[in-house]
């Protein structure tokens, strides 16, 4: 497997940025008639992390996901970083070209 980080152009600063999951999401519970002291940590999946870029990146995350799915798979790396996983290098090269064709310099892959 080959993994590359996915970066998008920041809507505010115009730098390439990538989301990083710093800690699992904490899901808590409240009940109608009582307090439940329970929190469940949930890891986000790659596409869920990409969706969190809505409003931060200049390109809509759903548009990016549609292009990525043709060539690879969105995953969250060991350090919490948003990555695309590929079976082989030609798929990575093809996605890089497709991202450039669809989004110009707004979405990029980096090793």
N, C-alpha and C positions, 0 to 999 in steps of 0.2 A: 504494500500500500504506500502511496505517496500522499503527503499532506502539504497543502499550501495555505497560508493565511489569506483571509479575504479582507480587503480594505475598501472603504468608501470615502468619498469626498465629504468633509464636514460642511454642513450648511452654513455655519457661522464663520469658522476660521479658514475654510477652504483647504485644510491640510488633509492628507489621507489618514483616516482613523479606523480603528477596529474595536468592536466591543470585547470586553474581557469579563467573564463571570468570576467575580471575586469570592463569592460565597454562595452556597445553594440558597434558593428562594425559601423563605420560611412561611409555610402555610399554617395559619392558626385557625382555631374554631371557636365560634360563639354559638350558644344555644339560646332558644327563646326564653327558657325558664331557669337556666342555670349558667354558671361559668364553667367552661371546660379548659383546663390548663394543659393544653396539648398543642405542640408545634411540630409539624412534620417537614423536615428539609427535603426539598425537591430540586434535583438537577434539571436545568433547562436542556432541551435538545438543540441541535444546530439551527434548525429552522425557527425555533422559538426565540433563540438569541438573535438571529438575523431580524426577526420582526420587531425586536426592541429598538432597532435603529430607525424606525419610522419617525420622521421629524428631525432626526439628527443628520442623516445622510441626504444628499441631493437627489437620490434615486429611491423610488419606492421599493421596499424589501420584497414584496410579492413578485415584482418584475424581475428582480435579481434571482430569486429562488427558481423561477420558471426556467431561466437560462441555465443556471447551475445544474439543475436536475437532469438535463440532457447529457451531461458529461461526467458528473461526479455526485458526491453526497455531502451535504452540510453536516458537520460534526463540531463538538466542543472538544478542544485539545486538552491535554493533561494540565496545562496551566490556566484553563478557562477561556482560552482564546477561540474566536470563531475561525473555523478552518473548512476547507473543501478537501475531501478524500477522493483519490483517484485510483483506478486499477493500474494505470500505466502512464508513462510520460506523454504519449501522443494525445490522450484525453485532456491532460493538463494544458498542453499547448493549444488544443482546439478550444478549450474554455477561455483561455486567455485571449485568443483572437475573437471569440464570440462576444466577450465582455467589452472589448475595445470597439467592436462593430456596433453593438447595441447602445453602449453608454459612454463612448469616448474615453476620456481620462477620469471619469467619475467613479469607476469601480475597477479595482486591480487585485491581482494575485501576487503573492511574494513567497518564496521558499522559506 
